[in-house]
Amino acid sequence: MKEYKIEREGTAEEQMMKLGLVTSNIGKYEEFKRTLKKIENLELILIDNISNSNEGSNIEKNAQTKALTGSMEVTYPVIATDEGLFLDFLPKSEQPGAYISRIIGPYATDEEIIEHYTNLIGENKTGTGTIMTSYVIAFEDKIINKGLYVQECIFKTPASSARITGRPLASLHYSEEFNKFYSELSAKEKQYMNNDFYKEIVKFVLQTLKI
C-alpha cells in the first residue's frame, strides 16, 4: 500500500484525523458516524455536495468514482460506498443490481421505492436476496484501498410503517432473530445485526489509514 501524508489538526497530544464520507444519504452518514466513533481521534465529515459522480451498473466502479471525486474536493482521505441488490426470485435480466432506487427513476421517493419492491415481492409474502456493499477509500485522486461485503437478507411484505429516511429497503428488510423489520430495530439491535459489517469497516479504516 502506498504511503501518503494525512492532514491532521489540533495539538500534538490531541491530533484529529479527518475522514470524509461521500454520500447524500443522511441515514448512511449517521450509521457510519456511530460505527467509526470507536476509532479514537477520527473525525467523520459528511461530503454531500459532490457533482460529476454519475452512477452506472457496477457497484465497485460507482464507489470508486464517488471516492475519487470526493478526494479531489478535500485535503484528507474520503470513503464512499455503493450497494447492489440481488433478489433470488427474479431472473438475472430483471435484477436491480446497482439500480436499487434508480430502476424506478432518478428522483424516486422512499415511498415509491417501497411500493415498487412490495409489488415485486407480492402482498403478504417473503423473499430472499443479497445486498452487496462496495467500499473504497481515496486520497489525492488515488484509490488507496477497497473492499466488498456480502449480506444475505430476507424481505417481507407488507412493509413496516416505520421509516428510515434515505433507506427505504429498511422497511422491507426483515430480521427473523428479532422478529421485526430493520426500520423498527433499536440502535442496539441494529448494531448487533450489522456487527460483522461494522467490524469490517472499522478494520478497513484502521488498516488503510494506519491509525
C-alpha positions as CSV (number, residue, x, y, z in Angstrom):
1,M,0.0,0.0,0.0
2,K,1.4,3.4,-0.9
3,E,2.4,5.7,1.9
4,Y,0.8,9.1,1.9
5,K,0.7,12.2,4.1
6,I,-2.5,12.7,6.1
7,E,-3.6,16.2,7.2
8,R,-4.2,16.5,10.9
9,E,-5.3,19.3,13.1
10,G,-5.0,20.1,16.8
11,T,-2.1,19.8,19.3
12,A,0.4,17.1,19.2
13,E,-1.4,15.4,22.1
14,E,-4.8,15.7,20.6
15,Q,-4.5,15.3,16.9
16,M,-7.6,14.6,14.9
17,M,-7.6,12.7,11.7
18,K,-10.3,13.6,9.2
19,L,-12.1,11.1,7.0
20,G,-14.8,12.3,4.6
21,L,-17.9,10.2,3.8
22,V,-19.2,10.9,0.3
23,T,-22.9,10.4,0.4
24,S,-26.2,12.4,0.1
25,N,-27.9,9.8,2.4
26,I,-28.1,11.2,5.9
27,G,-29.1,7.8,7.2
28,K,-25.9,6.3,5.9
29,Y,-23.9,9.1,7.4
30,E,-25.4,8.6,10.9
31,E,-24.8,4.8,10.8
32,F,-21.1,5.4,9.8
33,K,-20.8,8.0,12.4
34,R,-22.0,5.6,15.1
35,T,-19.7,2.8,13.7
36,L,-16.5,4.9,13.4
37,K,-16.8,6.6,16.8
38,K,-15.0,3.6,18.1
39,I,-11.9,4.9,16.5
40,E,-10.2,7.5,18.7
41,N,-9.2,10.8,17.2
42,L,-11.1,10.2,14.0
43,E,-13.5,12.9,12.7
44,L,-16.0,11.8,10.1
45,I,-17.1,14.6,7.8
46,L,-20.1,14.5,5.6
47,I,-19.4,15.3,1.9
48,D,-22.8,15.7,0.3
49,N,-22.2,18.3,-2.4
50,I,-20.2,16.1,-4.9
51,S,-21.1,16.6,-8.6
52,N,-20.0,14.7,-11.7
53,S,-20.2,11.3,-10.0
54,N,-22.9,9.7,-12.1
55,E,-23.6,6.1,-11.1
56,G,-23.6,3.2,-13.5
57,S,-24.4,-0.5,-13.3
58,N,-21.3,-1.6,-11.4
59,I,-21.2,-1.0,-7.6
60,E,-17.4,-1.3,-7.4
61,K,-16.9,1.3,-10.1
62,N,-19.6,3.5,-8.6
63,A,-17.9,3.5,-5.2
64,Q,-14.5,4.3,-6.7
65,T,-15.9,7.1,-8.8
66,K,-17.6,8.7,-5.8
67,A,-14.5,8.3,-3.7
68,L,-12.1,9.7,-6.3
69,T,-14.5,12.7,-7.0
70,G,-14.7,13.4,-3.3
71,S,-10.9,13.2,-2.8
72,M,-10.4,16.0,-5.3
73,E,-12.6,18.3,-3.3
74,V,-10.8,18.0,0.1
75,T,-7.3,17.6,1.5
76,Y,-7.9,14.4,3.5
77,P,-8.9,10.8,2.7
78,V,-12.5,10.0,1.9
79,I,-14.6,6.9,2.0
80,A,-17.5,6.1,-0.3
81,T,-19.8,3.1,-0.7
82,D,-22.3,1.7,-3.2
83,E,-24.8,-1.0,-2.8
84,G,-26.3,-3.6,-5.1
85,L,-29.4,-5.7,-4.6
86,F,-29.9,-9.2,-6.0
87,L,-33.2,-10.9,-5.4
88,D,-33.4,-14.7,-5.5
89,F,-36.9,-14.7,-7.0
90,L,-36.0,-12.6,-10.1
91,P,-34.3,-13.7,-13.3
92,K,-30.8,-12.2,-14.0
93,S,-32.2,-9.8,-16.6
94,E,-34.5,-8.2,-14.0
95,Q,-32.1,-7.8,-11.1
96,P,-32.0,-4.3,-9.5
97,G,-28.2,-4.7,-9.0
98,A,-26.7,-1.2,-8.6
99,Y,-30.0,0.4,-9.7
100,I,-31.8,-0.2,-6.3
101,S,-33.7,3.1,-6.5
102,R,-32.7,4.3,-10.0
103,I,-34.6,1.4,-11.5
104,I,-37.7,3.4,-10.8
105,G,-36.4,6.8,-11.8
106,P,-33.7,9.3,-10.9
107,Y,-35.9,11.1,-8.4
108,A,-37.8,8.2,-6.9
109,T,-39.0,8.9,-3.3
110,D,-38.7,6.4,-0.5
111,E,-42.4,5.6,-0.7
112,E,-42.2,4.9,-4.4
113,I,-39.2,2.6,-3.8
114,I,-41.0,0.7,-1.0
115,E,-44.1,0.4,-3.2
116,H,-42.0,-0.9,-6.2
117,Y,-40.4,-3.7,-4.1
118,T,-43.6,-4.6,-2.4
119,N,-45.1,-5.2,-5.8
120,L,-42.1,-7.3,-6.8
121,I,-42.3,-9.5,-3.7
122,G,-46.0,-9.7,-3.6
123,E,-48.5,-9.0,-0.8
124,N,-48.1,-11.0,2.4
125,K,-45.1,-12.8,1.0
126,T,-41.4,-13.3,1.9
127,G,-38.5,-13.2,-0.5
128,T,-34.7,-13.7,0.0
129,G,-31.9,-11.8,-1.6
130,T,-28.4,-10.5,-1.2
131,I,-27.1,-6.9,-0.6
132,M,-23.6,-6.4,-1.7
133,T,-21.7,-3.3,-0.5
134,S,-18.6,-2.0,-2.2
135,Y,-16.5,0.4,-0.1
136,V,-13.5,2.5,-1.2
137,I,-11.1,4.9,0.4
138,A,-9.4,7.5,-1.9
139,F,-6.8,10.2,-1.2
140,E,-5.4,12.9,-3.5
141,D,-7.3,11.4,-6.5
142,K,-5.9,7.9,-6.0
143,I,-7.6,4.7,-4.8
144,I,-5.9,3.7,-1.5
145,N,-7.9,0.6,-0.6
146,K,-11.2,-1.1,-1.4
147,G,-13.4,-4.0,-0.2
148,L,-16.6,-5.8,-0.7
149,Y,-19.2,-7.1,1.8
150,V,-22.0,-9.6,1.1
151,Q,-25.1,-9.9,3.3
152,E,-27.9,-12.4,2.9
153,C,-31.3,-10.8,3.6
154,I,-35.0,-11.6,4.0
155,F,-37.6,-9.2,2.6
156,K,-41.2,-9.3,3.8
157,T,-44.5,-7.6,2.9
158,P,-46.5,-5.7,3.9
159,A,-43.7,-3.2,4.6
160,S,-43.3,-1.7,8.1
161,S,-44.8,1.7,8.7
162,A,-41.5,2.7,10.4
163,R,-39.2,4.6,8.1
164,I,-35.5,5.5,7.9
165,T,-35.1,8.5,5.6
166,G,-32.9,7.6,2.6
167,R,-33.1,3.8,3.4
168,P,-36.4,2.6,2.1
169,L,-35.5,-1.1,2.0
170,A,-35.1,-1.0,5.8
171,S,-39.0,-1.1,5.9
172,L,-38.9,-4.4,4.0
173,H,-35.7,-5.9,5.3
174,Y,-36.9,-8.4,8.0
175,S,-34.9,-9.8,10.9
176,E,-36.1,-13.3,12.0
177,E,-33.9,-13.1,15.0
178,F,-35.7,-10.0,16.4
179,N,-39.0,-10.8,14.6
180,K,-39.3,-7.3,13.2
181,F,-38.3,-5.1,10.4
182,Y,-34.9,-3.4,10.3
183,S,-36.6,0.1,10.4
184,E,-38.2,-1.0,13.7
185,L,-35.0,-2.1,15.4
186,S,-33.4,-0.2,18.3
187,A,-29.9,1.3,17.8
188,K,-28.5,-1.6,19.9
189,E,-30.4,-4.2,17.8
190,K,-29.1,-2.7,14.6
191,Q,-25.6,-2.7,15.9
192,Y,-25.9,-6.3,16.7
193,M,-27.5,-7.3,13.4
194,N,-24.7,-5.4,11.4
195,N,-21.9,-6.3,13.8
196,D,-19.9,-8.2,11.2
197,F,-20.2,-5.4,8.6
198,Y,-19.3,-2.8,11.2
199,K,-16.2,-4.8,12.2
200,E,-15.1,-5.0,8.6
201,I,-15.5,-1.2,8.1
202,V,-13.6,-0.4,11.3
203,K,-10.8,-2.8,10.4
204,F,-10.7,-1.4,6.9
205,V,-10.4,2.2,8.0
206,L,-7.8,1.4,10.7
207,Q,-5.6,-0.6,8.3
208,T,-6.0,1.9,5.4
209,L,-5.3,5.0,7.4
210,K,-2.7,3.2,9.6
211,I,-4.2,4.6,12.8
